[in-house]
Amino acid sequence: MFFTAMAVISIITGHSHSLKAASSLGKDTLTMITSPDYPPYEFYETQGSDRQIVGFDIDIAKTIAQELGFKLKVMESDFNGLIPALQANRADFVMAGMTPTPERQKNVDFSIIYYEAKDTIVAPKTSSLKQPQDLAGKKVGVQLGTIQEQNAQKIAQKVPGIGLKQLNKVPELIQEIKSGRIDAAIVEDTVARGFAQANPELEFNVIPSESVSGSAIAFPQGSSLVKPFNQVLQQMQEQGKLEKLATKWFSQNTATNTVSSPSAKDGLNLDFTRIIPDIPFILKGIPLTLLFTLLSVFLGLIWGTVLSLCKIIGIKPLTWVANAYTSVFRGTPLLLQLALVYYATPQLTGYQISALEAGVLTFTLNSGAYMSETIRGGIQAVDKGQSEAAMSMGVPYWLMMRDIILPQALKNILPALVNETIGLLKDSALVSTIGVVEILRSAQIVGANKYIYFEPLLFAGLIYYVLVMGLTFSASVLERRLRQGE
Ligand code: ARG
């Protein structure tokens, strides 16, 4: 009824109905978040230096957004970060071939199911691991946070000796099978098919069980979008649009590239020509990585200086706070701090911190802690006589610091600062975990697309190395200049 009405109105008024639907929500763009490691549901398609998330889910999302009069923005994260993203109100909905499970339903709302799939066992053809019983004593890979993980756990309760390995992305599972580190993986049939086609040495067998994993759209709890989304889904179903899209994506091999890569037995035969078309895309990560590193170093240096002054100024509470701060930030993993800042900031402060901002903030806070110690050492190494002289001449403390002590300290600790910068440059790869497409992430995207692993990673490694060399060189030039100035 709703749609007939909408259709009639839209015939009369052209597109204006959509605008109304959109403006009633107070915005014109819907943000979807997905985990694009899942062809043909969602995966990256690269063309030259451009990349785009495409797939079955994306087509459905586009149709729904269009019907409701919204623009669509697609963001990405690892699968296990999708529900947290909804809870932090980072996105309006998730489409990621996600199955409504009771546990998930406690945290998010789901649409009706728009597609059903079955779990399969993916393994090398030669291993004849076809049924759950065959997995006894084997290492089995699953994607972290998925129902395949839960299903594998259930199988492991019945079949003895199964060792589970949880990885973040499906292509990593395939790679692990090929390199023989796991014996099999549990993957949905539609996804398994694409990977098996791209890797002829692999096969997949459906796990016979009555439970199918349906895919549904997830929303933040209480979202007003559930109803209109369901209506469009229903309409798409009735008009056969869903089936058309399913045939489009599931009946052919949608992988952009079907060349098989070498199995473990063939040894490592690298073929860099396969990534040549993607090189511009990987290179595009460089400016972002550099910007990120320089910003973090600069801000970290300022923050580190403040902290180090707190430590030596001789005011007990300040010293105490600065020391406690340093011990916390040096005593916990950077990756953990990054995830906390990224996921907790919106909930704690209401501010929608972007991945890049979260990265710079975390790295500044973290490197400030390390630098504060370096700078403190540098300050204390400056001859005591100088500060005594300055004080006896009546130079105020902070002027003395700024004009006399700090410049000398900085010169002395330059090598240590270069070390810190190099560390930050390489650690910047960590922001790939919260979805910033820097060098490492671009390389992973290319790998996932082409079902290859080593070549893009080696290439990314080369880029990092060249950047670090460049940095080392400029630092030694700078140091020489400073020494000449003495
Ligand atoms: N259907 C499974 C689940 O809900 C797996 C989905 C994985 N999706 C992805 N984009 N990697 O747990």
Residues whose N, C-alpha, C, O or C-beta is under 5 A from the ligand:
A	BS01	LIG	S35 D37 Y38 F79 A96 G97 M98 T99 G145 T146 I147 Q148 S213
